[in-house]
Amino acid sequence: MKAVVYEEYAPDDDFKRILTVKDVEEPKPKPDEVVFAVKAAALNYNDIWGMRGTPIPVPLPHISGSDAAGEVIAVGDEVKYFQVGDRVVSHSNMSCRVCAACTDGREYDCRYRTIWGFETGPLWGGFCGVTHLPEVNVVKIPDSVSFDDAAAASMTLLTSWHMLVGRAKIKPGQTVLIMGGGSGVGSFGIQIAKLYGCKVIATASPDKLDNCLQLGADYAVDHRKDDWPKEVRAVTKEISKATGVAPGIDISFDHIGETHFNKQLTLLKYGGTLVQCGATTGYNAQTDLRHIFFKGTNILGSTQGTKAELEQGLYWMAQGKIKAVVDSVYPFEEAAEAHAKMVTGRGLFGKILLKPE
């Protein structure tokens, strides 16, 4: 079968030098595993980290890809809930399922957890013609959801759902700030907040503002402007006049990190929440602690989510209330170009997919 493979790192982001399409052996199912033919797989930033060899050195040779959707072609003897022909998508949070965190329903906090397609291997990820996962790490795709949409949703919908619903406990009528609304997680964040009946202010680069509004955001602000917080604050005052609620942000949804972190704190209401899942601009955020202790601010870390949360998100996709945003689709042979586009972000809105054919 075909697979996108690399056998060395590219700290200089020269992905074309290391990525090759190779024939690798097709997997056979272990007793608890499901084997499926990959119809579509989505890119994530952990694919970039893997090729760079940082922040952790991933196993080599490596097949990336944490989000893969396809059709089951074989199952192990101990598999109970899946059969050949089922349409499935990956739940890439691989946890031990027996530790205190896992048995408390917090599989994302498992100290033994790994991210499939990033930390697994060698040669075990989604960018291949056929792949395999334990039964507990696959979810059935609703009939009305396509393979492309399921792959585009797998990790980003899960992450966004867990951030807003699982961690921040979003409530109807709140004012929600979605940072980076043009990203995969941001596009789902906008839609989840609207599903909950919230006022949504999305930030993005100038070329993506209209896209955020089309997804359902009530307001869109260019976060590349120096005075973007002033514009957001003015919007919250406008919302306050119309609704009678106090001005400010109830929940700030962040994955940008260092460059915009402290400014988000200034926008939160007393008792407001900043929920954070990543740091694409850097980890070393400067924080004015007065915005935390004096305002009773909640700062919540968030990563991945439960299999049940992914199923909840897919349910709402099947109802037409949430949709995946697919920016572009590339064949395996153009994997380097696809990853380069993700790194630059130029003209990118939504997810990039890879397909075997």
ChimeraX attribute file (.defattr): number of C-alpha atoms within 10 A of each C-alpha:
attribute: neighborCount
match mode: 1-to-1
recipient: residues
	/A:1	15
	/A:2	19
	/A:3	28
	/A:4	28
	/A:5	25
	/A:6	23
	/A:7	16
	/A:8	17
	/A:9	23
	/A:10	20
	/A:11	14
	/A:12	8
	/A:13	17
	/A:14	14
	/A:15	21
	/A:16	15
	/A:17	12
	/A:18	16
	/A:19	24
	/A:20	19
	/A:21	18
	/A:22	15
	/A:23	13
	/A:24	15
	/A:25	11
	/A:26	16
	/A:27	14
	/A:28	15
	/A:29	20
	/A:30	16
	/A:31	13
	/A:32	15
	/A:33	22
	/A:34	29
	/A:35	25
	/A:36	28
	/A:37	24
	/A:38	25
	/A:39	23
	/A:40	29
	/A:41	32
	/A:42	28
	/A:43	26
	/A:44	22
	/A:45	12
	/A:46	18
	/A:47	19
	/A:48	21
	/A:49	19
	/A:50	25
	/A:51	25
	/A:52	20
	/A:53	16
	/A:54	14
	/A:55	9
	/A:56	11
	/A:57	14
	/A:58	23
	/A:59	18
	/A:60	16
	/A:61	14
	/A:62	27
	/A:63	27
	/A:64	31
	/A:65	25
	/A:66	28
	/A:67	27
	/A:68	37
	/A:69	31
	/A:70	28
	/A:71	22
	/A:72	22
	/A:73	18
	/A:74	19
	/A:75	25
	/A:76	18
	/A:77	12
	/A:78	12
	/A:79	17
	/A:80	10
	/A:81	10
	/A:82	19
	/A:83	16
	/A:84	13
	/A:85	13
	/A:86	16
	/A:87	25
	/A:88	25
	/A:89	29
	/A:90	30
	/A:91	28
	/A:92	29
	/A:93	23
	/A:94	20
	/A:95	21
	/A:96	16
	/A:97	17
	/A:98	11
	/A:99	15
	/A:100	14
	/A:101	16
	/A:102	19
	/A:103	12
	/A:104	11
	/A:105	15
	/A:106	15
	/A:107	24
	/A:108	21
	/A:109	19
	/A:110	20
	/A:111	13
	/A:112	13
	/A:113	17
	/A:114	16
	/A:115	17
	/A:116	22
	/A:117	25
	/A:118	28
	/A:119	22
	/A:120	19
	/A:121	16
	/A:122	16
	/A:123	23
	/A:124	25
	/A:125	29
	/A:126	33
	/A:127	32
	/A:128	31
	/A:129	22
	/A:130	26
	/A:131	26
	/A:132	26
	/A:133	23
	/A:134	19
	/A:135	21
	/A:136	19
	/A:137	20
	/A:138	22
	/A:139	22
	/A:140	18
	/A:141	24
	/A:142	18
	/A:143	9
	/A:144	12
	/A:145	18
	/A:146	18
	/A:147	23
	/A:148	24
	/A:149	22
	/A:150	30
	/A:151	33
	/A:152	30
	/A:153	31
	/A:154	26
	/A:155	26
	/A:156	26
	/A:157	32
	/A:158	26
	/A:159	25
	/A:160	32
	/A:161	27
	/A:162	24
	/A:163	27
	/A:164	23
	/A:165	15
	/A:166	15
	/A:167	18
	/A:168	24
	/A:169	11
	/A:170	22
	/A:171	16
	/A:172	12
	/A:173	16
	/A:174	18
	/A:175	27
	/A:176	29
	/A:177	30
	/A:178	27
	/A:179	27
	/A:180	26
	/A:181	31
	/A:182	29
	/A:183	22
	/A:184	27
	/A:185	27
	/A:186	27
	/A:187	30
	/A:188	28
	/A:189	31
	/A:190	31
	/A:191	24
	/A:192	24
	/A:193	29
	/A:194	21
	/A:195	14
	/A:196	15
	/A:197	15
	/A:198	21
	/A:199	23
	/A:200	27
	/A:201	26
	/A:202	30
	/A:203	25
	/A:204	23
	/A:205	17
	/A:206	13
	/A:207	13
	/A:208	20
	/A:209	21
	/A:210	15
	/A:211	17
	/A:212	28
	/A:213	17
	/A:214	9
	/A:215	18
	/A:216	19
	/A:217	27
	/A:218	16
	/A:219	17
	/A:220	25
	/A:221	24
	/A:222	20
	/A:223	20
	/A:224	12
	/A:225	12
	/A:226	8
	/A:227	10
	/A:228	16
	/A:229	18
	/A:230	12
	/A:231	14
	/A:232	24
	/A:233	17
	/A:234	14
	/A:235	19
	/A:236	21
	/A:237	16
	/A:238	13
	/A:239	17
	/A:240	15
	/A:241	11
	/A:242	9
	/A:243	11
	/A:244	10
	/A:245	14
	/A:246	15
	/A:247	20
	/A:248	24
	/A:249	28
	/A:250	25
	/A:251	29
	/A:252	26
	/A:253	27
	/A:254	26
	/A:255	22
	/A:256	18
	/A:257	21
	/A:258	18
	/A:259	15
	/A:260	20
	/A:261	22
	/A:262	16
	/A:263	17
	/A:264	21
	/A:265	24
	/A:266	17
	/A:267	22
	/A:268	27
	/A:269	19
	/A:270	18
	/A:271	15
	/A:272	21
	/A:273	26
	/A:274	23
	/A:275	21
	/A:276	22
	/A:277	20
	/A:278	16
	/A:279	17
	/A:280	12
	/A:281	13
	/A:282	11
	/A:283	13
	/A:284	11
	/A:285	14
	/A:286	13
	/A:287	13
	/A:288	12
	/A:289	12
	/A:290	12
	/A:291	19
	/A:292	19
	/A:293	12
	/A:294	10
	/A:295	16
	/A:296	15
	/A:297	20
	/A:298	18
	/A:299	16
	/A:300	14
	/A:301	14
	/A:302	22
	/A:303	17
	/A:304	24
	/A:305	26
	/A:306	23
	/A:307	20
	/A:308	13
	/A:309	19
	/A:310	25
	/A:311	18
	/A:312	15
	/A:313	22
	/A:314	27
	/A:315	17
	/A:316	15
	/A:317	20
	/A:318	17
	/A:319	12
	/A:320	11
	/A:321	14
	/A:322	23
	/A:323	22
	/A:324	23
	/A:325	20
	/A:326	19
	/A:327	14
	/A:328	14
	/A:329	18
	/A:330	17
	/A:331	13
	/A:332	24
	/A:333	19
	/A:334	17
	/A:335	24
	/A:336	19
	/A:337	14
	/A:338	20
	/A:339	21
	/A:340	16
	/A:341	15
	/A:342	20
	/A:343	13
	/A:344	9
	/A:345	12
	/A:346	11
	/A:347	13
	/A:348	19
	/A:349	23
	/A:350	23
	/A:351	26
	/A:352	24
	/A:353	26
	/A:354	29
	/A:355	21
	/A:356	21
	/A:357	11
